[in-house]
Amino acid sequence: MGISALEPKSLWEVFTQLNAIPRPSKKEQKVIEFVKILAKSASYPLLLMPQGM
């Protein structure tokens, strides 16, 4: 069974999109932008912690 067969589909679609973003150590900006957009689209508040915490 692949991810596409799992439920809820919307959760696993976002998981697949997130996994497609390369995020090597100290180069997480693309994934941070993805999460910011996702949070904003769902009207969730987002708190970014300072680096190194």
Contact map, one row per residue, 1 for C-alpha under 8 A:
11101100000000000000000000000000000000000000000000000
11111100000000000000000000000000000000000000000000000
11111100000100000000000000000000000000000000000000000
01111100100110000000000000000000000000000000000000000
11111110100000000000000000000000000000000000000000000
11111111100100000000000000000000000000000000000000000
00001111111100000000000000000000000000000000000000000
00000111111100000000000000000000000000000000000000000
00011111111110000000000000000000000000000000000000000
00000011111111000000000000000000000000000000000000000
00000011111111100000000000000000000000000000000000000
00110111111111110000000000000000000000000000000000000
00010000111111111000000000000000000000000000000000000
00000000011111111100000000000000000000000000000000000
00000000001111111110000000000000000000000000000000000
00000000000111111111000000000000000000000000000000000
00000000000011111111100000000000000000000000000000000
00000000000001111111100000000010010000000000000000000
00000000000000111111110000000000000000000000000000000
00000000000000011111110000000000000000000000000000000
00000000000000001111111000000110000000000000000000000
00000000000000000011111100000110000000000000000000000
00000000000000000000111110111110000000000000000000000
00000000000000000000011111110000000000000000000000000
00000000000000000000001111110000000000000000000000000
00000000000000000000000111110000000000000000000000000
00000000000000000000001111111100000000000000000000000
00000000000000000000001111111111000000000000000000000
00000000000000000000001000111111100000000000000000000
00000000000000000000111000111111110000000000000000000
00000000000000000100111000011111111000000000000000000
00000000000000000000000000011111111100000000000000000
00000000000000000000000000001111111110000000000000000
00000000000000000100000000000111111111000000000000000
00000000000000000000000000000011111111100000000000000
00000000000000000000000000000001111111110000010000000
00000000000000000000000000000000111111111000000000000
00000000000000000000000000000000011111111100000000000
00000000000000000000000000000000001111111111110000000
00000000000000000000000000000000000111111111100000000
00000000000000000000000000000000000011111111000000000
00000000000000000000000000000000000001111111000000000
00000000000000000000000000000000000000111111100000000
00000000000000000000000000000000000000111111110000000
00000000000000000000000000000000000000110011111000000
00000000000000000000000000000000000100100001111100000
00000000000000000000000000000000000000000000111110000
00000000000000000000000000000000000000000000011111000
00000000000000000000000000000000000000000000001111101
00000000000000000000000000000000000000000000000111111
00000000000000000000000000000000000000000000000011111
00000000000000000000000000000000000000000000000001111
00000000000000000000000000000000000000000000000011111
